[in-house]
Amino acid sequence: IRPLVYRIAYCVSREENRSQNSEARSQNLG
């Protein structure tokens, strides 16, 4: 795949993971 496409996909997936991780963290702490 092209580096640019890879970077875009990486950023998008990281944004999604951040929101999911924040929810998972609150559940684990609670």
Jmol script that loads the backbone (N, CA, C; Angstrom):
load data "model"
ATOM      1  N   ILE A   1       0.839  -1.215   0.000  1.00  0.00           N
ATOM      2  CA  ILE A   1       0.000   0.000   0.000  1.00  0.00           C
ATOM      3  C   ILE A   1       0.869   1.259   0.000  1.00  0.00           C
ATOM      4  N   ARG A   2       0.302   2.348  -0.423  1.00  0.00           N
ATOM      5  CA  ARG A   2       1.061   3.604  -0.469  1.00  0.00           C
ATOM      6  C   ARG A   2       1.262   4.155   0.942  1.00  0.00           C
ATOM      7  N   PRO A   3       2.415   4.768   1.186  1.00  0.00           N
ATOM      8  CA  PRO A   3       2.704   5.337   2.519  1.00  0.00           C
ATOM      9  C   PRO A   3       1.629   6.313   2.964  1.00  0.00           C
ATOM     10  N   LEU A   4       1.140   7.153   2.050  1.00  0.00           N
ATOM     11  CA  LEU A   4       0.136   8.139   2.433  1.00  0.00           C
ATOM     12  C   LEU A   4      -1.147   7.453   2.892  1.00  0.00           C
ATOM     13  N   VAL A   5      -1.574   6.454   2.142  1.00  0.00           N
ATOM     14  CA  VAL A   5      -2.791   5.716   2.517  1.00  0.00           C
ATOM     15  C   VAL A   5      -2.593   5.031   3.862  1.00  0.00           C
ATOM     16  N   TYR A   6      -1.404   4.490   4.063  1.00  0.00           N
ATOM     17  CA  TYR A   6      -1.106   3.809   5.323  1.00  0.00           C
ATOM     18  C   TYR A   6      -1.168   4.786   6.485  1.00  0.00           C
ATOM     19  N   ARG A   7      -0.613   5.980   6.283  1.00  0.00           N
ATOM     20  CA  ARG A   7      -0.622   6.982   7.359  1.00  0.00           C
ATOM     21  C   ARG A   7      -2.031   7.407   7.690  1.00  0.00           C
ATOM     22  N   ILE A   8      -2.861   7.608   6.661  1.00  0.00           N
ATOM     23  CA  ILE A   8      -4.250   8.018   6.897  1.00  0.00           C
ATOM     24  C   ILE A   8      -4.995   6.930   7.660  1.00  0.00           C
ATOM     25  N   ALA A   9      -4.839   5.695   7.222  1.00  0.00           N
ATOM     26  CA  ALA A   9      -5.530   4.587   7.885  1.00  0.00           C
ATOM     27  C   ALA A   9      -5.044   4.456   9.327  1.00  0.00           C
ATOM     28  N   TYR A  10      -3.746   4.674   9.535  1.00  0.00           N
ATOM     29  CA  TYR A  10      -3.179   4.567  10.874  1.00  0.00           C
ATOM     30  C   TYR A  10      -3.769   5.637  11.794  1.00  0.00           C
ATOM     31  N   CYS A  11      -3.864   6.859  11.287  1.00  0.00           N
ATOM     32  CA  CYS A  11      -4.413   7.952  12.097  1.00  0.00           C
ATOM     33  C   CYS A  11      -5.875   7.689  12.428  1.00  0.00           C
ATOM     34  N   VAL A  12      -6.632   7.241  11.455  1.00  0.00           N
ATOM     35  CA  VAL A  12      -8.064   6.984  11.669  1.00  0.00           C
ATOM     36  C   VAL A  12      -8.248   5.878  12.698  1.00  0.00           C
ATOM     37  N   SER A  13      -7.493   4.793  12.541  1.00  0.00           N
ATOM     38  CA  SER A  13      -7.629   3.669  13.473  1.00  0.00           C
ATOM     39  C   SER A  13      -7.196   4.092  14.874  1.00  0.00           C
ATOM     40  N   ARG A  14      -6.184   4.964  14.947  1.00  0.00           N
ATOM     41  CA  ARG A  14      -5.714   5.404  16.261  1.00  0.00           C
ATOM     42  C   ARG A  14      -6.768   6.260  16.947  1.00  0.00           C
ATOM     43  N   GLU A  15      -7.454   7.096  16.179  1.00  0.00           N
ATOM     44  CA  GLU A  15      -8.518   7.923  16.756  1.00  0.00           C
ATOM     45  C   GLU A  15      -9.632   7.027  17.297  1.00  0.00           C
ATOM     46  N   GLU A  16      -9.994   5.985  16.541  1.00  0.00           N
ATOM     47  CA  GLU A  16     -11.052   5.081  16.977  1.00  0.00           C
ATOM     48  C   GLU A  16     -10.617   4.323  18.222  1.00  0.00           C
ATOM     49  N   ASN A  17      -9.356   3.878  18.229  1.00  0.00           N
ATOM     50  CA  ASN A  17      -8.858   3.131  19.375  1.00  0.00           C
ATOM     51  C   ASN A  17      -8.815   4.003  20.623  1.00  0.00           C
ATOM     52  N   ARG A  18      -8.517   5.296  20.438  1.00  0.00           N
ATOM     53  CA  ARG A  18      -8.437   6.185  21.598  1.00  0.00           C
ATOM     54  C   ARG A  18      -9.800   6.266  22.293  1.00  0.00           C
ATOM     55  N   SER A  19     -10.871   6.428  21.517  1.00  0.00           N
ATOM     56  CA  SER A  19     -12.204   6.539  22.107  1.00  0.00           C
ATOM     57  C   SER A  19     -12.597   5.224  22.768  1.00  0.00           C
ATOM     58  N   GLN A  20     -12.270   4.102  22.139  1.00  0.00           N
ATOM     59  CA  GLN A  20     -12.620   2.805  22.711  1.00  0.00           C
ATOM     60  C   GLN A  20     -11.810   2.544  23.968  1.00  0.00           C
ATOM     61  N   ASN A  21     -10.520   2.930  23.946  1.00  0.00           N
ATOM     62  CA  ASN A  21      -9.668   2.693  25.106  1.00  0.00           C
ATOM     63  C   ASN A  21     -10.127   3.528  26.301  1.00  0.00           C
ATOM     64  N   SER A  22     -10.574   4.746  26.049  1.00  0.00           N
ATOM     65  CA  SER A  22     -11.024   5.599  27.142  1.00  0.00           C
ATOM     66  C   SER A  22     -12.248   4.970  27.818  1.00  0.00           C
ATOM     67  N   GLU A  23     -13.143   4.387  27.009  1.00  0.00           N
ATOM     68  CA  GLU A  23     -14.316   3.735  27.582  1.00  0.00           C
ATOM     69  C   GLU A  23     -13.902   2.482  28.352  1.00  0.00           C
ATOM     70  N   ALA A  24     -12.973   1.716  27.780  1.00  0.00           N
ATOM     71  CA  ALA A  24     -12.527   0.483  28.436  1.00  0.00           C
ATOM     72  C   ALA A  24     -11.834   0.818  29.751  1.00  0.00           C
ATOM     73  N   ARG A  25     -11.046   1.900  29.761  1.00  0.00           N
ATOM     74  CA  ARG A  25     -10.341   2.289  30.983  1.00  0.00           C
ATOM     75  C   ARG A  25     -11.339   2.627  32.084  1.00  0.00           C
ATOM     76  N   SER A  26     -12.365   3.393  31.761  1.00  0.00           N
ATOM     77  CA  SER A  26     -13.335   3.781  32.781  1.00  0.00           C
ATOM     78  C   SER A  26     -14.051   2.544  33.321  1.00  0.00           C
ATOM     79  N   GLN A  27     -14.324   1.576  32.450  1.00  0.00           N
ATOM     80  CA  GLN A  27     -14.993   0.354  32.903  1.00  0.00           C
ATOM     81  C   GLN A  27     -14.063  -0.462  33.804  1.00  0.00           C
ATOM     82  N   ASN A  28     -12.766  -0.538  33.422  1.00  0.00           N
ATOM     83  CA  ASN A  28     -11.817  -1.316  34.226  1.00  0.00           C
ATOM     84  C   ASN A  28     -11.622  -0.682  35.601  1.00  0.00           C
ATOM     85  N   LEU A  29     -11.564   0.652  35.635  1.00  0.00           N
ATOM     86  CA  LEU A  29     -11.357   1.324  36.918  1.00  0.00           C
ATOM     87  C   LEU A  29     -12.605   1.192  37.788  1.00  0.00           C
ATOM     88  N   GLY A  30     -13.765   1.206  37.139  1.00  0.00           N
ATOM     89  CA  GLY A  30     -15.004   1.155  37.889  1.00  0.00           C
ATOM     90  C   GLY A  30     -15.317  -0.255  38.361  1.00  0.00           C
TER      91      GLY A  30
END
end "model"
wireframe off; spacefill off
backbone 0.3
color backbone group
